[in-house]
Amino acid sequence: MTELSPGSVTVADLYRELVGMRADVVKALTRIEVIDAANSNADRIHNDHETRIRYLEAVRWKLAGASLVLGAIAGGGAGWIALALARH
């Protein structure tokens, strides 16, 4: 039984395949880590954009409210001046 038939697999063949597979797994894990790092960076940038958009929306509504108040004050002042001039 010490003779191997043609085409049989030896322990050395199995070891070479195992070493090759281990190298492939290391490459795949490295690529996965790079992709995960890129995705986490993209998520951080996305969250930063969301924060900026919410800030700009808040400022826009504050400016709209301020313009409404200033418009009401200007309209009231103009009406008061018009009444004062009409009496004279």
C-alpha positions in Angstrom: 0.0 0.0 0.0 2.9 2.4 -0.1 2.6 2.8 -3.8 0.2 5.6 -5.1 -1.8 5.2 -8.1 -1.3 7.8 -10.9 -3.4 10.9 -10.1 -3.6 10.4 -6.4 -3.2 13.3 -3.9 -0.2 13.4 -1.6 0.1 15.2 1.8 2.5 17.6 0.2 -0.2 18.5 -2.4 -2.8 19.1 0.3 -0.3 21.3 2.2 0.4 23.4 -0.8 -3.3 23.8 -1.4 -3.9 24.8 2.2 -1.1 27.4 2.1 -2.6 28.8 -1.1 -6.1 28.9 0.4 -4.7 30.7 3.5 -3.1 33.4 1.4 -6.4 33.8 -0.6 -8.3 34.2 2.7 -5.9 36.8 4.0 -6.3 38.8 0.7 -10.1 38.6 1.0 -10.1 39.7 4.6 -7.8 42.6 3.7 -10.2 43.7 0.9 -13.2 43.4 3.3 -11.4 45.6 5.9 -10.7 48.2 3.2 -14.3 48.2 2.0 -15.6 48.4 5.6 -13.3 51.3 6.3 -14.5 53.1 3.2 -18.1 52.4 4.1 -17.7 53.8 7.6 -16.1 56.9 6.2 -19.0 57.3 3.7 -21.5 56.8 6.6 -19.7 59.5 8.6 -19.7 61.9 5.7 -23.4 61.1 5.1 -24.3 61.8 8.7 -22.3 65.1 8.5 -24.3 66.2 5.4 -27.5 65.3 7.2 -26.5 67.5 10.1 -25.7 70.4 7.8 -28.9 70.1 6.0 -30.9 70.1 9.2 -29.0 73.1 10.4 -29.7 75.0 7.2 -33.4 74.1 7.3 -33.6 75.4 10.9 -31.9 78.6 9.9 -34.2 79.0 7.0 -37.3 78.7 9.2 -35.9 81.1 11.7 -35.2 83.7 9.0 -38.8 83.2 7.7 -40.2 83.8 11.1 -37.9 86.9 11.6 -39.0 88.3 8.3 -42.7 87.8 9.2 -42.2 89.7 12.4 -40.3 92.5 10.8 -42.9 92.7 8.0 -45.6 93.0 10.6 -43.7 95.7 12.5 -43.0 97.6 9.2 -46.6 97.3 8.1 -47.9 98.5 11.5 -45.4 101.4 11.5 -46.4 102.4 8.0 -50.1 102.3 8.9 -49.4 104.4 12.0 -47.5 107.0 9.9 -50.3 107.0 7.3 -52.9 107.6 10.0 -50.8 110.4 11.6 -50.3 112.1 8.2 -54.0 111.8 7.3 -55.1 113.6 10.5 -53.1 116.7 9.6 
